[in-house]
Amino acid sequence: MIKSALLTIGIAALTLGSVNAIADDTVVTYQGDHAAKKVCMSITKDDLRTMKLALKRAASNSPIPYSRVHKYYTCNDLALIDFAYEWEATKTIGYLESRGERRGNVSMEEVASR
């Protein structure tokens, strides 16, 4: 009974276009563009391999070269590098920095609140 209820909830969640993942005891729900799901969710898990594969797949299906395709993605309206810093995804940060990405501007209000 419990398994069938969980299965129903799981199927309903997938059909609504959202995906849940647990990263460091934090429940993450993805809602948005299906093509960006693997990229954003891989950052929350700091899974560099999955992110690279998703970016390679995206580049192969578009005229954007693999070396620049990461610039066309955002997660929570943040550039990938900023999102990775928010999640403290060190492997992802290192990879994006090797591609020339730098963290966005920080305002004085943000500095004061830290």
N, C-alpha and C positions, 0 to 999 in steps of 0.2 A: 504494500500500500504506500509506504513512504517512498520507495524507489520510483513507483509510477508517478507520484506527485512531483518528485524532484525532476524526473524526466520531462514531465509536462511543462514545468517552470523553465527548464533549460531550453526546450524547443521554442517556447514562447519568447524567451529572451533573444534567441538567435534570429527568429523571424522578425523581430522588431529592429534588428540592425545594431544591437548593442552586445558587447562581449564583456564578461567579467573576468578579472584575473586577480590573484592575490600576490602582492609584492610587499615583502616585509610586514606582514599582518595588515596591510592596507588593501581594501577592496577597490579595484579600479574598474570603472565601467566605460566602455568605448561607445560613443555615438557619433556617427559622421560618415564621411566618405569611405566606402568599402576599400578602395585602393590604398588608403593611408593607414588602415587598421593595423597591419602587420608592422609597419614602421613605428607607429606610436606605441603600440603594445610592447614591441621589442625594447624600446627605450625604458619603459617602466620596469622591465626585467633585467636591463643592462645586458641584453642578448645581442651581441654584435653580429654574430653569424646570421641570425634571422633578419636583422635590419639590412645587412649587405645584400642578402638574397632578394629581399623585397625591393630594394633600390635597383638592383640589376634587372629584375623583372620589369619594373616600371620603365627603366631606360630602354629596354628592348622593345617595348610597346609604344614608344614615343620618339619624336625626333630629338629629344634632349639627351645629350651624352651622359653616360654614367658618372663621369667626373663632376657634373654639375646638377644632377637630378635632385640631390638632397636640398638644394636651395628652393625647390618648388613645393616643399612639404612644410606644413605647420601642425603642431599638436597643441590644443588649447589656445589657439591663436598666438602661439610662440614659435619662433624659429626652432629648428631641431636642437641646435646647440643650447639655447636657453631652456628648452624643455628638459634636456639631458642634465643640465646643471640643477634644475628644480628637483629632479629625481636622484641626483647624485650618482648618475650612471657613468662611472669613470671610464669604462671601456669605450662607450659611445662618445664621450667627450674627447678622448684621445684620438679616436678615428676622425671625428668631425674637425678637430683642430688640425690634423694632418692634411685635411682638405682645404685648409685656409680659413675655416670659420672661426670667428671670434664672438665672444659673448656680447649681447646688445648693450646699449647705454644704460647706466644705472643713475637714477635721479637722486637728489639729496634726501628726499623723503624716504626712499628705500634704504639708503645708508643709515639714516638716523633710526629707523625702525629695527635695524639688526643689532 
